[in-house]
C-alpha cells in the first residue's frame, strides 16, 4: 500500500524544497457509542457552515478514528452517519493554519423509531494530538483590536515567546523564543512572503504589507511545529479570506492626523511642535457564493494616503558670497569684504552657474548652520523649507475557492501592493532643494498562489500547492543625472543637484509543495515535499557618474594671508573653498567602474548588477500514532537541503584555497571567479540534514479537558545566506574599481581631467590588490565546508480547560547550532617584536613628561627621571612619528591595537609587521562559529469568546545566551580577541527576562438581547453594540553594555566596538549607578552624580579621577572587565485601546464607528537603545563621549488616535 501511495505522490511530479507550502489545517477525532466502544466504518462528512453538500468525506478506521487533512482554515460543520446509529453533527469546528484540531470523542446513540438527529455543540478543545506550541488569532479577534494602519503582522507580538526588544533597530529585534529573526518563516496561503535578501526584519515587516482585510487567520508557531512545516524554527502562517455561502461585504474609512495626536516627549522638551500628519485609509471587501457549497469568491481593496512634510535645513550662500564676495573678520576685529573672483581674475564657472547657483536658494532664513548670524551676514547660512514626505499605498487581493466534489477542491489567490513613498531622508547627504524629493520608492509586490486537494480514497488525501512572491525594493530617482557631479562633500553649501543614484533589488520566491495524508488503523501519516527557488536581482548605480571635487589643486592660485590681510586660518580655508567652488577649480575626481560579465572588463557607466540564486528542497514524513485512546505519539523526520548560494553569472571572486582555509587567508592568495559557470561553487553542498521530530500528547482524563504534552525537534534554517555570501564576496577587490586622484588642475567647464577606465585583471592576487589599495585591501572567504545551521527545540506543557478558559503552563527551550558568523583571522599583533612592552614604556614616558612639562611626550627624555629608552618605535618610519598629535593621542589613550594598525595601513611600520598577512587589512571567513541557548517558563490564559468576552494573556520568564549578536545583515562580527573566544559569550541583545502580553475585547452588556437597557428601539439602538478592546505589553528592558570602544587590544572600529569599560565596583554597587534618572536636563540611564562635569563617564588622560567616578578605560593589551550587556533598559509598559459602536440598520446591515488609541495614556517609556546595532555602539553607551548616559528615545510612539467608519452587510 505504501508503495502505491509513494507512486501517487511521484506521479504528481512534486519535488521537495524548504519553504513550507503548508497552510491548511487538520481535524482529528474518534466516534464511540454510548458505552465508549469504537464505531468503525462511520461516514464522516465535512460541510461549510449551514451547507447542505459535503465538501470532504472520510470514514472511521477499525479503531473508530477519523481525520481530515488539507482543510482550508475556517469554520466547518461535521456530520456523522453510521449504520444502526442516529446521525450526529458537530457545529462550528475551527480549523487553523498548519495546526490540528483534535476533537474529544464524539458519542453517537443507537437508532430509535424517532430517528432524530443529535446536535453536538462545538468546542475548542485542549490540544491532545501533538506537542506543537502554537496559537491562532482569527479575523474577528484581529478586527476588534487597536491596530495602527490595520497592519496584521504586528499582532504576532501579542503571543507568548514573541518580543520586540528594540523598536529603533529596524525590526531586527522582533524575535521568537530567543532565536535570530532570520530563523522565522512567514507565509501567506503557503507562499513565503519574506524579503529573502535581508531577512532580519521578518518579525514585523513583509514586503506585501498585509492589511486586516487580506488575512482571515494567523497562526504563530513558536516551537516544535510538525515535520511537514519548514522554512524556519518558528512560523507566522497567514491565510487569506474565502467567500462563504452568504454574501458579505464592507466599506471602510480610517483617519489619523496630528490634530488628534499628542506630541513626542522629546519634542515637548525641546519646544518643537507636533509634526504634521494626515493619513487616510479607505476601501472595502466583498465575497460570497457563485454557486453555493461549490464555488466562492472574495475580493478586497484598501488604499492608504499619507500626506505630510519634513522640515529640511540646508546650507546656502549669502547674496554676497554667491557673487564671490567673501566676508571675514580680521584679527583686529574689523569686518572685511573681498571679491575673490576679481582678486584672482576669474569668472564663475559656467557649469557652476547653470547647475549649482541656479538651483541654490538665493535667500537665507535661519542661522542654525553656516558662519552667519543675525548680526552679521557673512558667507553661508541656513535655508529651511518643507519637503514633501507623502506615501501612497494600494493593497488588493482576490481569492476563488472551488469545491468541485468531495474528492477535488481548488483555490487560487492573488495579492498586490503598490507603494509610492517619498524619500526626503536623502537630502542631508545627497542634496536637492526641491519641494518634491528627487528620490522615491516605487514598488509593486505581487503574490500568486494556488492549490488542489485530491481525495482519491476516504483515507487518502493529497494537496498540491504552489505560487510565487515578487517583491521589488526600488530606490528610484526623478530625471537623469548630469554628465558629472560637483561633489557635495567638497563645497561650502548643500548641493541643489541630487547626487543619489538608483539602486534596488527584486527578490522573487517560487514555492511548490505536495503533502499527502493517509490514515490506517491507529496511524495517521503525512508525507510529501516542498521546493523553493529564490532568485534575487540586485543593482546599484552608486558612483558610476563621474564626481569632481573642487579645491585648490596643483598649479592653481590658492589664496594666502598676503591676499587677505588679518584673516584667520579657518577663514582662509573657507575663502579658498568658496573661490574653488564658484570657479569650478578641480582638485579631485572619483568614479566607480563595474563589470557586466566575466569577459567585459570594466565598463564606463555600468551598474553593479548581480543575479543571486538559492534553492531549497525538503522531504518529510510524520506519523501520528494513537497508541491508546488517551495517548498519542508523533514521530516525524524531515530532510532539508539548502543549495549553496550562487551568482548565476559567476560575477563573484573567491580566493583559491590552497593548504587549508587559514593558510589561504594568511597568504598571497589568488582571486578568481566563483559560482555560475566558473566550475567553482562558493562553498560545497551540505546534504546531511536530517531533522527528527518526536512528541507525545496525553489526554489525562479522556474528555479533552486536560493534556500533558512534550516534544523534541530539529529545524534547519536560512541564516541570511544570500546577503552574507554577497558581502563576503564583495570584500574581494577586482570586479569593481573606484578610480580617484587628487592634486589636480583644470576647471569644471574647461580642461576638466578625464577619468581613465581602469585595467581589468582576473585572476589576480592579493599582492596586486595591495598595490592598488595598500590601506584598505581585504580578503573574504566562505568556509568551503559551510554547514546549514539548525535549531534543537524541546518543550513540556500542561494544559487544562476550566469552564471555557484554557490554562497552559510550559517549559521550553532551544539550542542554536552551527550559526553563521564572519570572523577576521588577521587580528593585529600588538606583541610583534616586543611592541606591547615598548608601547607601555612610551606611555609611561609621556605621563612622566606631562607631570614635568605639562605636555604628553612619549619619546625618551634623559632629563626626566624614570623615562626609558624605546626599542621598537625607533625601528618604525620616522621613529614612529612621536611628535604627531594623532600618534600621541593613541599612546596616551592606551590604544595600542589602533596605533599598530595605523602604522601598518599607512606604510609606517618599517621592518615591524603587525599583521599575520601584511597584504590585507582583514582576513574574513564566514563559518559555523556560533551557538545560542534559550530557556523559558511560560504561562498562557485563553478565554474563548463567550458572553461578549474574549481574553488572551501570557507571561514568559526567559534567558537567552549567545556568542554572537546575530542581528547584523551580513553576519560579520569579528572577535575582540581571536585568542579568547569566551569573551563573546553573553546575553543576546534581545534577551528579555520578563514579558507579559494581553489582548482582549468585551461587548458591553447593553442593548437588545443583553442584560441592561434592552427595551425600546431608541434605547437599544443607542445603548447596544458597544465593544471595548485593548492590547497590553509589559516587559523588562533589553540589555546593553557600557563600552569604551578603544582599541586597547585589537584595532579600533568594529573590532573593538564591544570592548567594554572597566569598573572596580560590584554589581550591587553598579545597580545604584545604572538605572533610570529623570533630571531637569532630561532622562538618563546613568546617575548624573557619576558623570564628569563634561558629561563623560570617565576622565580624560592626565586628569585626576573625579568624585564618584565608576568607570575607567581598559589599559594597553587588556579589555574592559565589565560583562557585555550587563545592564537593562528601563522596563517597558504600553497599552493600546479601542472603542467601537456597531449600529444595526437591518438584520444584515450595520454601521460601525470606532476610535483606536495607540499608547492610550501617552505614557513615555524611555529607551536607551541597543549598545551595538549594526556595527558601532551609540555614543550614549561610550564612557568617553559627552552624551554618555543620556536617553534619547521612547520605546512607544506618542499617542495617536485613529478614527474609523465601516459599513457592513
N, C-alpha and C positions, 0 to 999 in steps of 0.2 A: 504493500500500500504506500509506504513512504517513498519508494522509488517512483511510483506513479505521480505522487504529489510533487516530487522534485522535477519530474518531467513537465508537469503543468507550468511550474514557475519558469523553467528553462524555455519553454515554448513561448512564453511572453517576451522573451528577448531582453530580460531585465538584467542589467549588470549592477554592480554594487559600488557605493561611494559613501562618503562620510555624512554630509549634511542631511539631517533627517528629513525624510518626506512624510514622516508620521505626523498626522494632525487629528486623525479620527480617534474616537474613544471605543470603549468596550463595555458590555454588560454581561455579568455572570450571575448565576443563581442556581437554585435547585427547586424541584417540585416534590412535595411529600403529601401523603394522605393524613387523615386525622390522627393516626397512630404514630406518625413520624416516619413511616416507611417510604422509601423512594418510589416514585412513579415513573417507570420507563416509558419511552416512546410517546410522551405527551407532545402535542404540537404547540409550539410557542410562536406567536406572531408579534411582530413589531409594527406599530402603527403611529402615524402622526397624531397629535392631539385632536380628538374628535374625528379622526379619519375612519373610513369605512373599509379601505383596502389595505392589506398588509404590504409593507414595503420590504420586509425581510421575514423569512421563515426559517425555523430550525426545529429540532426535536431533542428531547432529553435522551441522555445515554442510559445504559442499563442501571447506572447509579443515580438516575434522576437529575443529572446535571445538564445545564444548558449554557450556551454562550453565544453572544452576538459580537462580532468583530468588524472593524471598518465602518463604524457608525459615525455619521456626521454629528458633531456636538449639537446639543439642543435637548428639548423635552419630548418624550415619547410615551405612548401607552403600550402595555404588554397584555396580550390576550392568550390564555392557556385553555386548551381543549384536550381532554383525554377520554378514551372510551370508558364508560361506566362512571364518569365523574361529572360534576357540574362545571360548566365553563367559569373561569375566573379571570379577573383583569386587575392589573396594577397600573395606576394612572400617574402621569407626570413624573416619569423616571428621568432624572437629569443625567445626561451624558456629557462629560467634559473632555477637552482635547488631551490626548495621549494618556488619559487615565482610565482605570477600570472602575466601573460602578458595580460593586458586589452587593447583591440583594440578599437579605435574610431568606431562609427557606419559606417558600410560598405554599401554604397548605390549601389543598382543594378537597371538597367534600364529595361523598358518593352521590350519585344521581338519585333524585326522588321523582315523584309523579309531577311535581310543580315545574321541574326543570328551570328553576330560577338562576340568574347569574349573580354570582357573588362579586362585589366590587371591593378591592383591597386598596386602601389609601396608600399612596406612595410616600416613602420617607427617604431622607438622605442618610444612609446607614453609616456606621463606623466602617472604616476600611479593613476588611478581613481577608483580602485576597493577596496582598503583597506588602512589601516594606518601603515602597516609594514614598518620599517626602514631597508632597506637592499640594497645592491648593488652587482653586479656581475662582476667579472673580467674573461674575456674569454681567451681561449688558445692563439689566435693571439696577444692579448694585453700582456699577460704574456710573450710570446715568444720574444717580442721586447724589453722588459725591462731588465736592467742590474741586473741580479740575480746571486749572487755568488753561485757556486756549483749547480746551477739550482734547488734550493730549493724553493718549491712552497709556503709553509705556510707563508714565510716572506712577501709575497705580501699583506697579510691581514693588515699589519701595515700601509698601504697607505690609509686605509679607515677612514672615519670620526668616531671619538669616540674611535679608537683603538690606544693605545700609548704604547711605551716601555719606562718605567720610569727609568730602571736601567739595563744596559747590563751586569753588574757584579753580578746580583742577581740570576743567574741560571734560568733565564726565568720567575721568579715568578712575575715580574712586567710588563709583557705584558698583559694589561687589556683592557676590553671593557666597555666604559661608567662608569668607576669608580668602577666596580664590582670586587669581588675576582676572580682571574684567574680560580679557580675551578668551577665557575659558567658557564663556556664556554663548549659548546658541539661541538666536532669536528668529522665529519663523512666523509667517502669515500663510495660512492654508497650506502648510507643509513646505513652503519655499523660504529659504534663508533670505533675510532682508537686512543683514548687517552690511556695514561698509567693510568688506573683506580686505581692504588695503590698510586701513587704520582701524583696528578693532577695539581700541582701548575704551571708547565711549559707548560700548554696546549696551550698558545698563540703563542709559537714559536717552539714547538717540538712535534712530534708524533713518536712513535717507528717505524712507517712504513717509515719515512724519504722520503716522496714522492718527486719525480723529475717532471720536467715540462712535460715530455712525458707521465706521468701517469695520468695527470689531464687535462681535457678539459675545465672545468669551475669551478670557486669557488665563491660561494655566501656567503657574510658576512652579517648576520642578527644581527643587534645590538639592536633592541628594538621592542616590540610589535609584535613578529612573531606570526603566526597562531597557534590556539589551537591544530592543527594537528601535530605540531612540539614541541618536548620536549627535555629533557636531559640537559637543561640549560636555562639561561636567555638570552644568546647570542649564535649565531650559526656560525660555519665555516663549510659549506657543500660543499664538492668537489665531482666531477663526473669524472669517468674515460672515456677516449675517446671511440668512437664506429667507426666501419667501415662504409663506405658510398657506394653509387652506383658507385664510381670510385676508382680505386686502387691508394693509396697514400703511400708514404714511405719516409724515410730519413735515412742517416747515419751521425754521428756526432763525433767530437773530440774537446775537450776543454783542455786547459793547463793554469796553473798559477804557477809561480815559483818566487823565491826570486830575481832573476836577473832583473825581470821587476817590482819589488815591492819596495816601499820606506821602510825605517827603522821606527821602533816605535820611537815616540818622546822621550820617557824616555830612550830608548837605546842610541839614539844620545846624550842625555845629559850625560849619564854615559860612553860614549865611547865604547859601546858594538855593535858588528857587527850585521848585519841582520841575523835572524835565517834562517837556510836552509829550503827550501820548494820546492817540486816539486810534483804537483798534475795533474793527467791526468783523464779526463772523456771521455769515448768513448761508442759507442753503436748505436742503431738505432731503428726504428719502421716501421711497415708495416701493412696496413689494406685495406679492400675493400670488394666487394661482393662475396659471394659464389653463391648466386642467387639474382639477382637484385630485389630490393623492398621487399625482403623476408629475406634473411639470410646473415649476415655480420660478419666479424671477425676483430680484432685488436690485435696486439702484440707489445711489446716494451721491450727493454733491455738497461740499462745503467750501465756501470762499472766505479768505481772510484778507483784510486790507488794513495795513498798519500805516498810519500817517504820522510821522514825527520828524524832528530835525535834531541835528547835532551841532553844537557850537564849536566852531573851529577858530583857531588863532594862529596866524602865520606872521612871519617877519617880512616886512616890506621896506622899501627905500623911501626916505623922505623926499619931498619935491626937489630940494637942493641936490641930494645925493643922486637922484635919477639923472641929473644933468652933469654929474661929475664933480659937484662941489662938495668937498669933504670938510666937515666941521670937527675941530678938536680944541681942547683946552691946553694951553701951554703950561710948562712947569711954574710959570709966574701967575697962573690963574686967568690968563687972557684968552678969550674965545677967538679962534681964528677960522676963517673960511677960505679954502684954496680950491680953485678949479684944477683938478688933477689932469683932466684931458688937455687943457691948454698948457699945463706945466710940461707935459710930455709931447704936445703937438700931435695928438691922435684924436680920431673921431670914434663915436660909439660904433661898435661893430654892427654891420647890417643884420647879421643873424640875431644878435642880442636885441636889437631894436625891434625887429619884426616878430620874434618868437618869445622873447622874455619880457621886455618892458611893455609891449602891447598887452600882455595878459596879466601883468603885475598891477594890483590896485594902486591908484595914484594918490590915495589919501591914507591917513593913519587914524585910528580911533581908540588906541589904547597904548599903554607904555609897559605892559607886563613883559614884553620881550623887546630886545633891541637896546641901543645905547642912548635913547632919547628920554626925556622926562617932560612933564607938563611945563616946567620952567624953561627948558632948552630943547628945541627940536634939532637933533644932531643928524645922524646918518641913517639909522634904522629905528623902526618902531613896530607896533603890532597892528594887525588888521583882523578884527573879529567879524565873522559872518556866520549865518546859519546855513548849514549844508543839509540837503535832503537826506533822510535816512528811512526811506519807505520800504515796506515789504509787501509783496503780493504773493498769495499762495492759493492754489486751487487744488482741492482734493476731490477725486471722483472715483467711484467704484461700481462694479456691476457683477452680479452672480446669477447663474442659472443652475437649477437642480432638476434632474430628470430621473424619476424612478420608473424606468421602462417596465420593470416587472420585479417581483421579489428576488429574482436572480440577477438582475442587472440594474445598476444605478450610476448616473453620470453627474459630474459637476464641472463647471467652468467659471473662472473668475478673472476679472481684470481690474487693476487699480492703477491710478495715475495721480501723481502730484507734480504740479508745475510751480516752481518758486522763482520769483524775481526779487532780489534783495540788493539794495544799495550798499556800498562798502565805503562809507566815509572814513573808516578807520585807517585807510591807506594814506590819508592826507599828510600826516606828520612826516612820514618817511619819503613819500613819492610825489608830494605836491599836488597842485591843481586847484586854483582859486575859481571854482565854478559852483553854482548853486546845486547843480546835479552832479553827483560824484562820477568821475570818469570810469571808475571800477565798479563792477557789479557781478553778482551771481545770477546766472540764468540757466535753470536746470529743469529737466523733465525726467522724473523717475517713473518707470513702468514695471508693473509686476503682472505676469501671466501665470495662471495655474489651472490644472485640470485633473480629474480623477475618474477612474472607472472601477466600480466594485462589481465583482462577479462571484456568484454563489452557485457553483455547479452542483453542489450537494448540500443537504441540510447541515452537515458537519464540516463543510469546507467553504472558506471564503477567501477570495483573493482581491487585493486592492492595488491598482496601478495608479501612481500619481507622478506628475511632472510639472515643470514650469521654469520660469526664468525671472530674474530681477535685474533690471538695467538701471544703474544708479550713478549717473554722472555727477561729478563735483567740479563745476566750471567757474573759474575766475576770469571774466571777460573784460574787455576794455573798449570804450566807445572811440571810434575814429582810428586812424592809423598813426603810428609813431612817426616822428620826424626822421630825417636821414641820420641824425646823430643827436645826442643829448649834451647840453652843458650841465655837467653833473651837479646836482643839488648840494652835494657834500662839499663842494669847492667854493661856494659863493656865500655872501653875507645874508642873502634873502632866501625865503622859501620859494622854490621854483614854481611858476604857474603852469609849467609843462609837466603833465603826468608822466612819470618815469616807470610806473608799474607796467609790466608786460604780461600777456596772457599765460595762464598755466591751468592745469587741471588734470583730471583723471576720469576714466569711465570704467568702473568695475561692473562686470556682468557675471552673474552667478546662475548657472544652469543646474537644475536638480531633477533627477528622475529616480523613482524607487518603487519597489514592489514588496508587499507584505502579504503572506498567506496565513490564514488561521485554520487550524484543524483540531477538532475535538473528538476524542475517542476515550471511552471509559472515564477514568478519573484524570485524564491528561488533557490539557488544552495547550496546543502547540502554536507558536507563531514563528515564522521563519521567512527570510527574504533578504533583500539587499537594497542599497542605495548607491547612487552615482552622482557626484557633483563635480562640475568643472567651473573653475574661477578663471576668468580672463580679464585682465586689467591693462588698459592703455593709459600710460602717463605721459605728460608732456610739460615742458616749461620753456618759455622764451627768455627767461631772465638773463640779461647781459648780452644778448645777441645783437642789440643795436649799439653801435659804437658810442662810447661815452668819453667826452673830453673834459678834463678838469682844468680850470683856469687858475693861473697864478704866475708868479714871476720866475720863468724858467731860464734856461741858458740863453745868454745873449740879449735878454730883454731888460729894459731900463727900469730896474726896481727903484722905488723911491728910498731916499735916505734921510737922515736927520738934517742934512745940509739943505734938502729941498723943503723941509717942513720944520723950521726952527722951533725949538722948545717942545717938540712932540714927544710923548712917552712911548715906550716900546710896544705896548699893547695897541695904542692908536696907530702906530706905524704899520703894524701887521694889518690892521683893518684898512688903512689907506691903500696899501698895496693890493689887498683883496678887492676893494672897490674898483680900482683902476683896472686890474686884470679882468674882473667880471664884466665891466662895461666895455672895455676894449677888446674882450674876447681873446686875451693872451693865453695861448695853450701852454700848459705845464706838464700835464699827464694825459695819457689815454689808456683805455681799457676796453676790451671786447672779449666775449666768450664765444668759442667756436666748438661745434659739435659734429659728430659723425652721423651719417644716415644709414650706413651699412658697414660691414667689416672691410669693405674694399673702397669706400668712398673717400677716405681721408677726411680732413676737416673741411666742412662746407660753410662758407660765409652765409649767415642769416638762418641757418638750420636750427629748428627747435631741438630740445633734448628729449627725444621720444624713446619710450621703451614699451614692449609688449610682454606682459608677465602671464605665466600660466601655472596653474596649481590644481592638480586633480586629486580627488578624494574618493576612495572606494570602501565599501563595507559589506559584510555579510553577517547574518546573525540567526540565532535560534534561541527561543525561550520556551520553556516548558513550565506550565503552572499545574502542579500536581496536587490534587485533593487527596492527601494521604488518608485523612479521616474527615468526617463531616465538619469538624471544627478546626482542622489543621491543614494549612496549605503551604507547600514548599514551592519556591520559584527557583529554577535553575536555568541560567542563561549563559550564552557565550557569544561574543561579538568579535569579529575580526575587522580591524581597521588598517587601511593602507593609505598613507599620505605620500604622494609622489614628491620627489624633490622639486623645489621651486625652480622655474625655468624662465629665461628670457628667450623667447622663441626665435629671435634673430641672432642670438649669440652675442648681443651687444653688452657684454659684461666681462670684466677682466678678473682673473683669479691667479694667484701665484701657482706655479708648477711645483707641487710638493715633491721634495727630494730629501731623503734622510729623516723623514718624520715631520710632524706638524711644527713643533717648536723649533727644530733646526731650520726649517724653511723660513719661519718668521724672523729668525735672527741671522739671516743670510742675505746675500745679494741675489734675491730670488728673481726668477724670470716671470714676467707677467704676460699672460696670453689669453685669448678668447676662451670663454666657457659658456656652456648652455647652447641651446639651439642646435645647429648642425655642426658645432665645433668638435664633437666627439668627446667633450669633457663635461660631464654634469657638474652642477655647482657642489653637489655632495652625493654620496651613494644612497641607494634605496634602502629603506628600513622596512623589511617585510615581516618582522616577527612581533606583531602587535595583536595579541590575543587578550581579550578582556572578559573575565568571568563575572557573573552576577549571581549571587546566592542570597536567598532571603526566605524568611518564614513569616507566617501570619497565623495567629492562634485566636480563634473566636472563643473566648473564655467560657461564656455561658451558652453559646449556641444560638442566641437570639439576636446577634448583631449589635449588642449594646456595649460590649467591652472587648477590646482586642489588645494583644501583646504582639509586637512586630519587631523584627530586626533583620539587618541585611548587610552585605559587603559587596562592593563592586569596584571595577576599574573602568576609567574612561580615558581614552586617548584624545588629545586636544590640539587645536591650532593656536600656537603662541605668537601670533602676528608674524608668521613666517615670511610673507612677501616683503613687507616693509623692512624687516630685519635683514633679509638677504640683500635687498637693494642697497640699503645703507652700507653694508659691509663691502659690497662690490664696488660702489661708487667711491669708497675710500681709496681705491687703486687708480692712480692717475694714468691717463692715456687715451680715453675716449672723449674727454672734454678738456679744452685748453683755454685758460684765461691769459690773454696776451696783454701785457701792460708795459708802460715805460714812463719815466719821469725826467725832469730837467730838460723839457723840450722847448722849441721855439715855434713861431708861426702864430697865426690868428685863426679864429673860427671860420671866418669868411674868406680868408686868403692864406695860402701856404700852410694849410692845415695838414699835419703829418698823416700820411696814410698808415693804416694798421695792417701789417703783413699777416697773411694766413700762415699759421704755424705748420711745421713739418710733422707728418704723422708717421709713427714708427711702432708697430706692434708685430711680433713680440718686442718687449723692451725689458729693461732690468731696473732694479731699484737704484742702482748707481746712476743710470741715465736720468731717472726722475729726480734724484737728489741734486743733480747739476741744474735742473730746471727750477727746483724749489727746495733749496737747502734748509729752509727754516720750517717747512710745513709738510714735507713728504711723509706719507704714512702708508701702511700696508694693511689690507683687510683680507681675512681668510675665513671660510666656513669649514668647520671641522668635517673632513671627508666622511667620518663615521657618525655624523649628527643623527641623533635618535629622536623619535617622536615623544614629546613629554606626555606624561599621564598622571592621573589623579586616582588615588585609592580613597574610597569613601566607605563609611560604616555608620550605622545608626541602630538605636534600640529605643522603642517607644511603647507607651501605654496610653490607650485612648478609650474614653468612656462617654457614652451618650446619656445625659441626665435630663430628662424631660425636654428634649429638643435642643439642648445645648451640648456641644461636643467639647470635652476637655482632653487635652493631649499634653503629656509630659514626655520629653525625649532627651536622650543624649546622642549627639552626632559628632563626627569628626572627619577630617580628611588629611591626606598627605600628598602634596605635590612633588613629583619625582621627575628628575632629568629636565628641569625647567631651563629655558634658554637664558643665557647671559653672555654678553660680549665682554671679553677681558683684554687688557693691554699687557702683553708679555715683555714690553720694552720699558719697564719701570726705570726711572732714573736711579743711578747708583751713586748714593751720597758717600759711600766709603771708598770710591775709586782713589787709589794712590794715597790713602790716608786723609781724604778731603774733609771728612767729618771732624777729625781731631784738629785739623788746621783751621777749619771754619770756627770752631769754638775758641781757638786761640785768637783769631781775628776779632771775634765778637767781644772777647774779654779785653783785647787791646782797645777796642772802640769805647767800651764802658769806662775803662780807666782814663782814656783821653777826654771823655766827656766830663768826668769828675775833675780833671786837671785844667781843662781849657774851655769847657762848655760846648765843645764840638765833638761829635762822634766820628772818630777816625780809626778805622780798623788796622791800619798799617802799623808796623813795628816802630816804636819810638824809644830809643835807648835812654832818653831823658826822663821817661815816666817809669817809676818803679813798678815792677810786675809785668810790663809789656814784654811780649815774647816774639822772637823772630818767626816768620812764616816760612813754610817749606813747600806748600803746594801752589799757593797763589802766585809766587814768582815764576812758576812754570807756564802760567796762562798768558795769553796775549796781553801786553801792556801791564804785566804784573797783576792781572785781574781787575784793572781799571778801578782801583780802590778809591779814587777821588770822584768817581761818578756818583751822582746823587741816588740813582736807582739802585746801583750795586750796594751802596752803603745802607739804603733802606732795607733791602733784603737781608743783609747781615744783621742789622740792628734788630729786625723783627724775628730773627731765627729761621728764616725761610730758606733753608739750605737746599731743599728739593727744587724750589723755583729758581734759585740762583744757579744751580748746576745746569738746569735746563736752559736758562738764558744764555749761559756761556756756550753751550753746545750748539743751540739753534742759530746763534749769531756768529759762529765760527771763531769764538774767542777761547776755546778750550785748549788750544795748543796740543801738546802730547798727551794730555789727560782726557780719557774717554769716559764720559758719564753715562753712556747708554750701551747696552749689550749689542745693539745693532746701530752703529753710528750713521747709517744711511737713511734711517727713518726716525720719525718722532714717535709714532705709535705702531705697535705690532698687535693688531686687533684680531681676536679669534672669537667667533660665535661657537659656543659649545654647550653641552648639557651640564652646566656647573651647579645650578641652584636647586633648592628644595624648600618646601614650606610645610608647616603643620597648623592645623586648626582643631580646636576642641570647644564644644559648646553645650550648654544646657538650655533647653528651650521649653517654654510653656505657651500653649495656644488655647484660646477660648473662641469658639464659633457658635454663635446663636443664630440658628436658621430663622428666616423670615417667618414671624408668627405674631398675629395681633398688631401688625404695623411696625414691629421692632426687628431690626437686624443688627448684629454686632459681630465684629471680628477683632480680636486683640491678641497680641503676642509679646512675649518678653524673651530676650536672648542674653545670656551671660557667656562670653566667649573670649578666646585668646588666639591671636594669630602671630606666629613667629616665622621668620624667613631670613635667608641670607642674601636677598636681593629685593629691590624696591618693586620690580615687576610692573611699573606703571609708566615706563618710557616707551615711545613708539618703536624705537629701534633695538631695544634691549641692551643698549650699550651702557654698561655700568662698570667701568674699570675699578679694580680693587684699590683701596687706600694703600695696602701693603700686600704685595704678592706672597710674601713670606709669612703672613699672618692672616689667613682667611677667616679665622674665628672672629675677627673684628666685625665681620659683615652680619653676623647672626644677631638679630634684634627684633623688636616688634615691627610689624609691617605698617606702612603709612595708613592703612585702612583697618587697623586693629581697634575696633570699638568694643570696649569691655561690656557695656550695658546698653541695650537698645529696647525700647518699648514703642510699639506701633499699635494704633487702634483706628478703626473706621467703623462707622455705623450710621443708620438712619432710623428715624422714628416718625411714623404718621400720627399726628396729634389726634386724640380720640374725640373729635368734634365733627358734627355734620351727620348726614343721612347714614343710617346703619351703624353709627358709633354710639359711644356711651352717653355723651353730652351734646346738648344743642342739636338734637336730631329731629326736631319737628319744625314744620313751616318751611315753605320753599325759599323765602328770603334768608331766613336764619341759617338754614342748612347750606345754602349756596355761599354765604359769606363765611360761615364758621368752618365748613368742611374743606377737605383737600389740602390741608397744611402739612408739610413734611419738613423736618429739620435733619441735617446730616453734618458729619464732621470727620475730619482727618486729624489725628494727633500723633506727634512724634516727640519722644524724649529719648535722648541718648547721651552717653558720655562723650567727651570731646576726643577728637582724633589726636594721635601722638605727634610730638615734634621734638626736634633736637635743639640744643644750644651749641652753636658752632663757632669755630674761629676761622675756618676755611684756609688757613695759612699752609703753605707748602713746606711744612717743617720736616716731612719725611719724603713724600712724593712731590712731584711738581704741582703747581697750582692749577686753578681751573677745576674741571670736573674730576680730576684725580684726587683733589683734596677737599672737594665740596662737602664731604661728610666727616671731615676732621673736626671733631668736637672740641669745645673748650675744656679747660680743667677747673677743678674746684677742690678745696680741702674740706668742704662741708659734707655732712652726712645727708642722706636722702630726706630724713625728717627735718633737718635744718633747711635744705633746699626747698622743701614744700612751703616754707614761710617766705621764700624769695620769689618763687614762681607760682602764679595764681591769677586772680583777676583783681585789678585795682582801678577804680574809677577816680579820675583826678579832674581838676579844673582844666587840664590840658588834654582831656580825652582818656580813653581806656588804655590800660597797659596790662601785659601779662607778666611783667617783671615789676616787683615792688620798687617804686621810684626811689626809695631810700637806699636801694642797692645799685643805683645808677650814678655815674660820674656827672660832674657839672656840665660836661659837653654832651651828655646823653648816652655815652658809651657804657658798656658793661665792664670795661677794664681800663687800665691806664695806658697811655701811650709810652713808648720806650723812653726810659730815662726819668720818668716822673715817679713820684712816690705813690705807694698804694693809698687809695682813698678810703675813707671810713665806710665800713660795711661792704667793701668790695667782696664779691662772691665768686667771680670768675677770672680766669687767667688764660693766657695763651700758652700752648704747649711749647716746650723747648726744642732746640735743634735735634733731629734724629729721633724724636718721640711724637706720639699722637696724644690728643686730649684724653683725659681719664673719665669723662662723663660717658655714660652709655648713650647709644643712639636712641632717639625717640623715647627718652626717659620721662618726658613731661606730657601733660594733656592740655588740649584746648579747653576753654570753658564748656560746661555742659550745654546741650542743645535742647531747646523746647520750642515747638511750633504747633500752631493749631489753625486749621482752615475750617470754615463753616459755611453752610448753605441753608437758605430757607426758600421753600418752594410752595406755590399756591396753584393747585390744579382746580379749575372750574369746569364742570361738565356742561356742555352745550346740549348734547343729546347723549343717548346711551353709548354711541360710538365716537363722539367728538368731544374734544376738551381743549382748553387753553391753559397753558402753564406760564406763570410769571415766577422768576427766580432771581435770587441775588447770591452770588458766591463771594465770599470774603477770604482772600488769601492772606495769611498772617493776621487773623481777625483782630487780635489785640494789639497789633503793631508793636509787638514786643521785640526789642533788638537783642538777638542772640549774637553776641560778639564772637568773632572768629579770627584767630591769628593766622591760620592757614597751615600749609604743609611746608615744613622746613626744607624739603627737597622736592621740587616738582619740575620735572623736565630738564634737569641739568644743573641748575645752580640755585643755591638757597637764597631766599629773600633776605634783604638787609636787616629786617627786623629780628632775625634769629642770630645775627652775627654780632658777637660781643664787641667787635671793632668798629661798628657803624654807629653813627649818631642817632639813627632811628631805632636802635636796639630796644626791644621790649614793647614797642608800640603796636596796638591793634588797629588795623585799617579796614576791616571788613565786618559785615554781618552775615551770618550763615543763611538766613532767610531774607528775601527782599522785603521792601516796605509793604505796608498793607495796600492791597489793590482790590477794588470792588468790581465785580463782573456782573452785569445785568443781562438777563436772558428772557426771551419771549418765544414760546413754542405753541404751535397748533398741531394737534394730533387727531388722527382718525383711524 
